[in-house]
Amino acid sequence: MKDQSWPEGGKALVAVNLASEEPYHNALNEKLVKETIELAEQVNHTEVHLVGAYPVTPINIAIELPEFDPSV
């Protein structure tokens, strides 16, 4: 908690995992976005920014498969 009010023009950030193959992640992502938007509406109609997160290629794959191209 802060002692001062939310700054005018402040922004909210929500990060979601877009790479998961687990079904519960979709529901979690949706809940995170929904809750962030609802909170932002209550706090000066704050602008919401969405960040998509995904894990990088594990180093062992790059070592074991030299032909693997993580940029594809």
Summary of the structure (lengths in Angstrom):
residues: 72
radius of gyration: 17.9
end to end distance: 43.0
largest distance: 54.6
contacts: 131
relative contact order: 0.22
helix: 36%
strand: 19%
